[in-house]
Amino acid sequence: MILSAPYWLLAASAILIPIAIHLWNKRQGKTVKVGSLRWLEASASNRWSSIKLNNFWLLVLRCLILILLAVALAQPVWVHQSQKQKGNRAIFIGEELLYTSSLKPIKPTIDSLLQRGYTLHAYTSDFTQIPQEKWQQISARTEDSILTSKYNYWSLLQALAAKYKNPQDSVWLFTSDQQQYFTGARPNALPQHIHWIPVATDKSINWLQAAIQTSPDSLLLILGHSSREGTSYSKYKTATSTQSINLPGNQQLQLLRQQDSLQATISGNSSKVQVQTEPLQVAILSGKAQQAEARYLKAALQAISSYTGLPIQLKADTTAVDWVFWLQNEALPPSITRQVKRGLQVWVQQHSDDQAKKVTLTTATAPLEVWQEGKGSIHQYTGTLAQNMQLPEQLLPLLLPAKKASYDYRALDERQLLPEKRILASPDTTPKSAKTNLLKWFVLAAFVLFLIERIIANRRSKV
């Protein structure tokens, strides 16, 4: 209990008044003169020599009344801690796991958490809750369904942490470890009450990456293949009129030519590309100090062209080119920067001075970063080309037409997927202690004692 106005406790000194009254008012008995005593003269008696308390319990009641009123004036408040808030408990599952065999290894863990009072949700932007009946139907499925989540799981983590922000919350998150679900910048930290479990998914996909018109009646097809182990490409030469190609693994490629585009279907997956009729135009601009690296870059481009059949034409200027490799120490000139905004792709050996926006890392192993600027991109490479033995492999996905993010089935290592730091979450507002005003109770107690005092006083006055 605390007092909001403790200086009013000085009013409790008023108990001296009833004490003084009780000490002064000595109760006198009735004097009856008998015999010869009536002839004696009355003498003054020393009142202070026979002081003693009368009606002790009545005095106590009156003192308590004054003390209660003094405390009431001091505005007493009872402070007590509010009841501890219970944490929310929830499970979140990526959509790509719900309808595939990848759900089986984690199903016992999820069932155990559900029995402990957790709620089940889909890891989507609205965090849709999955009822128990629907969960039983999903977990009982024996056939896989083709379902690819369209969400970026790193960006969803911020919304999840904002929804469950108290340290007493408990959240379990199950997602695939495939590259396609993680783009942009990885979050810096993960709250300790969120347990993120990456689930290994053993799936692969094939698609048509590019179609090149090598002659009026023949096509060169570049097919992409992605799995946990990585992404690779293979090439097939076929006639323009071909409609079906048998692929390894008892798979069949169905082709449908529509003017300048070609649609391909492999195992139910369809992809459509523009038929390339002109060579890829590439300009390499280097200074004298970078001549060795320029030769190494040319060799890498020739290796890519020889491996894939992709025609690459090297040019000495930037007129009507698709790619510019800037190997000079100077910053990019404004003329090239303006072309980037219109769709030019640029590779630089140093950080450019333009105000481009960093959007993503191209690969987890190469020292390569990408800045988006208008329709084009600036690729910053911080290594040395002559010392990079994987340069052709790193250039290949850049030179080919951009593939869909959903085609990237590579697995991320847990150290790359999960945020590096684990932090203790703290709520936005600290819960305040509850307060109860006791003024009315002290006044009520004083009133009750006053009634009791009056009853006792009236009875004694009649005796």
NUMI-333959 format. One line per field, with one value per residue (C-alpha): z negated, y negated, x; residue in three letters. Coordinates in steps of 0.5 Angstrom, whole numbers, plus 2048, in hexadecimal, padded with zeros to 3 digits. Layout:
! NUMI-333959
z: (Z | ...);
y: (Y | ...);
x: (X | ...);
r: (ALA | ...);
! end
This chain:
! NUMI-333959
z: (800 | 802 | 800 | 805 | 800 | 7FA | 7F7 | 7F4 | 7EF | 7EB | 7EA | 7E6 | 7E0 | 7DF | 7DA | 7D5 | 7D4 | 7D2 | 7CD | 7CA | 7C9 | 7C6 | 7C1 | 7BF | 7BE | 7B8 | 7B6 | 7B0 | 7AB | 7A8 | 7A1 | 79B | 794 | 78E | 787 | 785 | 78B | 78E | 789 | 78C | 792 | 799 | 79B | 7A2 | 7A4 | 7A9 | 7AF | 7B2 | 7AC | 7AE | 7B6 | 7B9 | 7BF | 7BF | 7C5 | 7C8 | 7CE | 7CF | 7D0 | 7D4 | 7D9 | 7D9 | 7DB | 7E0 | 7E4 | 7E4 | 7E7 | 7EC | 7EE | 7EE | 7F3 | 7F7 | 7F8 | 7FA | 800 | 7FF | 806 | 806 | 80B | 80E | 814 | 819 | 81B | 820 | 827 | 82A | 830 | 837 | 83A | 842 | 847 | 84E | 854 | 85B | 861 | 865 | 85F | 85E | 864 | 865 | 862 | 85E | 859 | 856 | 852 | 84F | 84E | 847 | 844 | 847 | 844 | 83D | 83D | 83F | 839 | 834 | 836 | 83C | 842 | 84A | 84F | 856 | 857 | 85C | 85B | 858 | 853 | 855 | 84F | 851 | 84D | 84A | 84F | 855 | 852 | 851 | 858 | 85B | 857 | 859 | 860 | 864 | 86B | 86C | 86F | 873 | 86E | 86E | 869 | 86C | 866 | 864 | 85D | 85B | 85C | 858 | 852 | 850 | 850 | 84C | 847 | 846 | 845 | 840 | 83C | 835 | 832 | 82F | 836 | 839 | 841 | 845 | 84C | 851 | 859 | 85E | 85F | 867 | 869 | 86D | 867 | 864 | 868 | 866 | 860 | 85A | 854 | 84F | 848 | 846 | 840 | 83B | 83A | 842 | 843 | 84B | 84D | 855 | 858 | 85D | 864 | 869 | 86F | 876 | 87C | 884 | 888 | 88F | 88D | 894 | 89C | 8A1 | 8A8 | 8AB | 8B2 | 8B6 | 8B4 | 8AE | 8A7 | 8A1 | 89A | 894 | 88E | 887 | 881 | 87A | 874 | 86C | 86F | 874 | 87B | 881 | 889 | 88F | 896 | 89B | 8A3 | 8A6 | 8AD | 8AC | 8AE | 8A8 | 8A3 | 89E | 89B | 897 | 891 | 88C | 886 | 88A | 88B | 891 | 894 | 898 | 89C | 89F | 8A4 | 8A4 | 8A9 | 8A5 | 89E | 89C | 897 | 894 | 88F | 88B | 885 | 885 | 884 | 88A | 88C | 891 | 895 | 89A | 8A0 | 8A0 | 8A8 | 8A6 | 8A3 | 89C | 89C | 897 | 896 | 892 | 890 | 88C | 88B | 88C | 885 | 886 | 88D | 889 | 886 | 88D | 890 | 88B | 88B | 893 | 892 | 88D | 892 | 897 | 893 | 891 | 899 | 89A | 895 | 896 | 89D | 89B | 8A0 | 89D | 8A1 | 89E | 89F | 89E | 89D | 899 | 89F | 89F | 89A | 895 | 890 | 88E | 88A | 887 | 885 | 884 | 87D | 87F | 87D | 882 | 887 | 887 | 88E | 88C | 886 | 88A | 88E | 888 | 886 | 88D | 88C | 88D | 889 | 886 | 882 | 87E | 87A | 875 | 872 | 877 | 874 | 877 | 872 | 873 | 86F | 86C | 86D | 86C | 86C | 872 | 86F | 868 | 86A | 86F | 86D | 872 | 870 | 874 | 874 | 878 | 87C | 880 | 885 | 885 | 87F | 87D | 87B | 876 | 876 | 870 | 872 | 877 | 87E | 87F | 878 | 879 | 87B | 87B | 87F | 885 | 881 | 87D | 884 | 887 | 883 | 884 | 88C | 88D | 88D | 886 | 883 | 87E | 877 | 876 | 87A | 875 | 871 | 86E | 866 | 862 | 85C | 855 | 854 | 85A | 859 | 852 | 84F | 84B | 845 | 840 | 83C | 836 | 838 | 833 | 834 | 836 | 830 | 828 | 825 | 81F | 818 | 816 | 811 | 80C | 809 | 801 | 7FF | 7FF | 7FB | 7F6 | 7F5 | 7F5 | 7EF | 7EB | 7EC | 7E9 | 7E3 | 7E2 | 7E2 | 7DD | 7D9 | 7D8 | 7D6 | 7D1 | 7CE | 7CE | 7CA | 7C5 | 7C4 | 7C2 | 7BC);
y: (800 | 7F9 | 7F2 | 7ED | 7E7 | 7EA | 7E3 | 7E4 | 7E9 | 7E3 | 7E2 | 7E9 | 7E5 | 7E3 | 7E9 | 7E5 | 7E1 | 7E7 | 7EA | 7E3 | 7E3 | 7EA | 7E8 | 7E1 | 7E3 | 7E7 | 7EA | 7E7 | 7EC | 7E8 | 7E6 | 7E7 | 7E3 | 7E8 | 7E6 | 7E1 | 7E1 | 7DC | 7D7 | 7D8 | 7D3 | 7D5 | 7D5 | 7D5 | 7DB | 7DC | 7DF | 7E1 | 7E5 | 7EA | 7EA | 7F1 | 7F3 | 7F4 | 7F8 | 7FB | 7FE | 7F8 | 7F4 | 7FA | 7F9 | 7F2 | 7F2 | 7F7 | 7F3 | 7ED | 7F1 | 7F4 | 7ED | 7EB | 7F1 | 7EF | 7E8 | 7EB | 7EE | 7F6 | 7FA | 801 | 803 | 80A | 80E | 810 | 817 | 819 | 819 | 820 | 821 | 823 | 82A | 82B | 82F | 82D | 831 | 82F | 830 | 834 | 83A | 83A | 83F | 843 | 849 | 844 | 843 | 84A | 849 | 843 | 845 | 849 | 842 | 83E | 843 | 843 | 83B | 83B | 840 | 83B | 835 | 832 | 82F | 831 | 82C | 82B | 827 | 822 | 81A | 81B | 821 | 825 | 82A | 831 | 835 | 83B | 83F | 83C | 83E | 845 | 845 | 842 | 847 | 84D | 84B | 851 | 84D | 847 | 840 | 83B | 835 | 830 | 82A | 823 | 820 | 81E | 821 | 81C | 816 | 81A | 81B | 813 | 814 | 81A | 817 | 811 | 815 | 81A | 815 | 817 | 81B | 820 | 821 | 828 | 829 | 82E | 82D | 833 | 831 | 834 | 832 | 831 | 82B | 828 | 826 | 822 | 81B | 815 | 813 | 818 | 816 | 814 | 817 | 81C | 81C | 821 | 823 | 825 | 82C | 82C | 833 | 834 | 83A | 83E | 83F | 844 | 841 | 83F | 83B | 83B | 835 | 831 | 82C | 829 | 82B | 829 | 829 | 82B | 82C | 82B | 832 | 834 | 832 | 832 | 834 | 832 | 836 | 834 | 83A | 838 | 83C | 83C | 83D | 837 | 834 | 837 | 836 | 83B | 839 | 83D | 83B | 83D | 83B | 835 | 839 | 83E | 83F | 844 | 846 | 84C | 84A | 84E | 851 | 853 | 84C | 848 | 841 | 83F | 839 | 833 | 82E | 828 | 823 | 820 | 824 | 82B | 82E | 835 | 839 | 83E | 843 | 83E | 838 | 833 | 82D | 828 | 825 | 820 | 823 | 820 | 81E | 81A | 81B | 818 | 812 | 811 | 80B | 80B | 805 | 805 | 801 | 803 | 806 | 80A | 80D | 814 | 814 | 812 | 818 | 81D | 81A | 81B | 823 | 824 | 821 | 825 | 82B | 82A | 829 | 82F | 833 | 830 | 82F | 828 | 823 | 81D | 817 | 813 | 80C | 806 | 801 | 800 | 7FF | 804 | 809 | 80D | 80E | 809 | 80B | 805 | 807 | 800 | 7FD | 7F7 | 7F6 | 7F8 | 7F2 | 7EF | 7F1 | 7F9 | 7F7 | 7F4 | 7FB | 7FF | 7FB | 7FE | 805 | 806 | 80B | 808 | 80C | 808 | 809 | 804 | 800 | 7FB | 7F4 | 7F4 | 7F4 | 7FB | 800 | 806 | 80C | 813 | 817 | 81B | 821 | 823 | 825 | 81F | 818 | 816 | 811 | 80E | 807 | 805 | 7FF | 7FE | 804 | 806 | 808 | 807 | 80D | 80B | 810 | 80F | 815 | 816 | 81A | 81D | 821 | 823 | 82A | 82A | 824 | 827 | 82B | 824 | 820 | 826 | 824 | 81D | 81D | 822 | 81F | 81E | 824 | 824 | 824 | 82A | 82E | 82D | 834 | 833 | 834 | 82F | 831 | 82F | 82A | 826 | 827 | 826 | 81F | 81E | 81B | 81E | 818 | 818 | 815 | 80F | 80D | 806 | 803 | 806 | 808 | 803 | 805 | 805 | 800 | 800 | 7FA | 7FB | 7F4 | 7F7 | 7FD | 7F9 | 7F4 | 7FA | 7FD | 7F6 | 7F5 | 7FC | 7FB | 7F4 | 7F8 | 7FD | 7F7 | 7F4 | 7FA | 7FB | 7F4 | 7F3 | 7FA | 7F7 | 7F1 | 7F4 | 7F8);
x: (800 | 802 | 800 | 7FF | 7FF | 803 | 803 | 7FC | 7FE | 800 | 7F8 | 7F9 | 7FC | 7F5 | 7F4 | 7F7 | 7F1 | 7ED | 7F2 | 7F3 | 7EB | 7EB | 7F1 | 7EE | 7E7 | 7E7 | 7E0 | 7DE | 7D9 | 7D3 | 7D5 | 7D0 | 7D2 | 7D0 | 7D1 | 7D6 | 7DA | 7D5 | 7D8 | 7DF | 7E1 | 7E2 | 7EA | 7ED | 7EF | 7F5 | 7F2 | 7F9 | 7FB | 7F5 | 7F5 | 7F3 | 7F0 | 7E8 | 7E5 | 7EB | 7E8 | 7E4 | 7EA | 7ED | 7E7 | 7E8 | 7EF | 7EE | 7E9 | 7ED | 7F3 | 7EF | 7EC | 7F4 | 7F6 | 7F0 | 7F2 | 7F9 | 7F5 | 7F8 | 7F9 | 7FA | 7FF | 7FF | 802 | 7FD | 7FC | 802 | 800 | 800 | 803 | 800 | 803 | 802 | 805 | 806 | 808 | 80A | 805 | 80A | 80A | 803 | 801 | 807 | 80B | 810 | 80A | 80B | 812 | 80F | 808 | 809 | 80C | 806 | 801 | 805 | 805 | 7FD | 7FC | 7FF | 7FB | 7FE | 7FA | 7FC | 7FD | 7FF | 806 | 802 | 801 | 7FB | 7FD | 7F7 | 7F5 | 7F4 | 7EE | 7EF | 7EB | 7EE | 7F5 | 7F3 | 7F1 | 7F8 | 7FC | 7F8 | 7FA | 7FE | 7FF | 803 | 800 | 804 | 803 | 809 | 808 | 809 | 80B | 812 | 813 | 819 | 814 | 80E | 813 | 812 | 80A | 80B | 80F | 80B | 805 | 808 | 80C | 80C | 812 | 80C | 80A | 80C | 80C | 80E | 810 | 811 | 813 | 816 | 81E | 81D | 821 | 81A | 817 | 81C | 81E | 821 | 824 | 824 | 822 | 827 | 824 | 81F | 81B | 81D | 815 | 815 | 817 | 819 | 81A | 81C | 819 | 81D | 819 | 81C | 818 | 81B | 818 | 81A | 818 | 81A | 81F | 820 | 81F | 824 | 822 | 829 | 826 | 820 | 81D | 821 | 821 | 826 | 822 | 825 | 822 | 823 | 823 | 823 | 823 | 826 | 82D | 82C | 82A | 82D | 82B | 82B | 82A | 826 | 827 | 820 | 81C | 817 | 811 | 813 | 80D | 810 | 817 | 818 | 81D | 820 | 81C | 816 | 814 | 812 | 812 | 80C | 80E | 809 | 80B | 807 | 80A | 811 | 80F | 810 | 80C | 80F | 80C | 810 | 80C | 806 | 80B | 80A | 80F | 80F | 815 | 816 | 81A | 821 | 823 | 829 | 82F | 830 | 834 | 839 | 83E | 844 | 847 | 84E | 854 | 85B | 85C | 856 | 858 | 85A | 853 | 850 | 853 | 850 | 849 | 849 | 84C | 846 | 841 | 843 | 843 | 83C | 83A | 83D | 83A | 833 | 833 | 831 | 834 | 838 | 83A | 840 | 840 | 845 | 83F | 839 | 834 | 82E | 831 | 82E | 834 | 839 | 83F | 843 | 84A | 84C | 84E | 84A | 843 | 83D | 83C | 835 | 834 | 834 | 830 | 82B | 82B | 82A | 823 | 821 | 823 | 82A | 82E | 835 | 83A | 83F | 846 | 844 | 83F | 83B | 839 | 832 | 82D | 82A | 826 | 829 | 824 | 827 | 82E | 82E | 832 | 834 | 83B | 83D | 83F | 83A | 834 | 82E | 82C | 825 | 825 | 81F | 81E | 825 | 82A | 831 | 835 | 83A | 840 | 845 | 84A | 84F | 84D | 854 | 853 | 84C | 84C | 844 | 843 | 840 | 83B | 839 | 838 | 834 | 82E | 82F | 830 | 82A | 823 | 820 | 81D | 817 | 819 | 814 | 819 | 81F | 81E | 825 | 826 | 828 | 82D | 82A | 82F | 82D | 826 | 825 | 827 | 82D | 82B | 826 | 823 | 81E | 818 | 815 | 80E | 80C | 809 | 80B | 805 | 803 | 802 | 7FA | 7F8 | 7F2 | 7F0 | 7EF | 7EC | 7E4 | 7E6 | 7EA | 7E4 | 7DF | 7E3 | 7E4 | 7DC | 7DB | 7DF | 7DC | 7D5 | 7D8 | 7DB | 7D4 | 7D0 | 7D5 | 7D6 | 7CE | 7CD | 7D3 | 7CF | 7C9 | 7CD);
r: (MET | ILE | LEU | SER | ALA | PRO | TYR | TRP | LEU | LEU | ALA | ALA | SER | ALA | ILE | LEU | ILE | PRO | ILE | ALA | ILE | HIS | LEU | TRP | ASN | LYS | ARG | GLN | GLY | LYS | THR | VAL | LYS | VAL | GLY | SER | LEU | ARG | TRP | LEU | GLU | ALA | SER | ALA | SER | ASN | ARG | TRP | SER | SER | ILE | LYS | LEU | ASN | ASN | PHE | TRP | LEU | LEU | VAL | LEU | ARG | CYS | LEU | ILE | LEU | ILE | LEU | LEU | ALA | VAL | ALA | LEU | ALA | GLN | PRO | VAL | TRP | VAL | HIS | GLN | SER | GLN | LYS | GLN | LYS | GLY | ASN | ARG | ALA | ILE | PHE | ILE | GLY | GLU | GLU | LEU | LEU | TYR | THR | SER | SER | LEU | LYS | PRO | ILE | LYS | PRO | THR | ILE | ASP | SER | LEU | LEU | GLN | ARG | GLY | TYR | THR | LEU | HIS | ALA | TYR | THR | SER | ASP | PHE | THR | GLN | ILE | PRO | GLN | GLU | LYS | TRP | GLN | GLN | ILE | SER | ALA | ARG | THR | GLU | ASP | SER | ILE | LEU | THR | SER | LYS | TYR | ASN | TYR | TRP | SER | LEU | LEU | GLN | ALA | LEU | ALA | ALA | LYS | TYR | LYS | ASN | PRO | GLN | ASP | SER | VAL | TRP | LEU | PHE | THR | SER | ASP | GLN | GLN | GLN | TYR | PHE | THR | GLY | ALA | ARG | PRO | ASN | ALA | LEU | PRO | GLN | HIS | ILE | HIS | TRP | ILE | PRO | VAL | ALA | THR | ASP | LYS | SER | ILE | ASN | TRP | LEU | GLN | ALA | ALA | ILE | GLN | THR | SER | PRO | ASP | SER | LEU | LEU | LEU | ILE | LEU | GLY | HIS | SER | SER | ARG | GLU | GLY | THR | SER | TYR | SER | LYS | TYR | LYS | THR | ALA | THR | SER | THR | GLN | SER | ILE | ASN | LEU | PRO | GLY | ASN | GLN | GLN | LEU | GLN | LEU | LEU | ARG | GLN | GLN | ASP | SER | LEU | GLN | ALA | THR | ILE | SER | GLY | ASN | SER | SER | LYS | VAL | GLN | VAL | GLN | THR | GLU | PRO | LEU | GLN | VAL | ALA | ILE | LEU | SER | GLY | LYS | ALA | GLN | GLN | ALA | GLU | ALA | ARG | TYR | LEU | LYS | ALA | ALA | LEU | GLN | ALA | ILE | SER | SER | TYR | THR | GLY | LEU | PRO | ILE | GLN | LEU | LYS | ALA | ASP | THR | THR | ALA | VAL | ASP | TRP | VAL | PHE | TRP | LEU | GLN | ASN | GLU | ALA | LEU | PRO | PRO | SER | ILE | THR | ARG | GLN | VAL | LYS | ARG | GLY | LEU | GLN | VAL | TRP | VAL | GLN | GLN | HIS | SER | ASP | ASP | GLN | ALA | LYS | LYS | VAL | THR | LEU | THR | THR | ALA | THR | ALA | PRO | LEU | GLU | VAL | TRP | GLN | GLU | GLY | LYS | GLY | SER | ILE | HIS | GLN | TYR | THR | GLY | THR | LEU | ALA | GLN | ASN | MET | GLN | LEU | PRO | GLU | GLN | LEU | LEU | PRO | LEU | LEU | LEU | PRO | ALA | LYS | LYS | ALA | SER | TYR | ASP | TYR | ARG | ALA | LEU | ASP | GLU | ARG | GLN | LEU | LEU | PRO | GLU | LYS | ARG | ILE | LEU | ALA | SER | PRO | ASP | THR | THR | PRO | LYS | SER | ALA | LYS | THR | ASN | LEU | LEU | LYS | TRP | PHE | VAL | LEU | ALA | ALA | PHE | VAL | LEU | PHE | LEU | ILE | GLU | ARG | ILE | ILE | ALA | ASN | ARG | ARG | SER | LYS | VAL);
! end
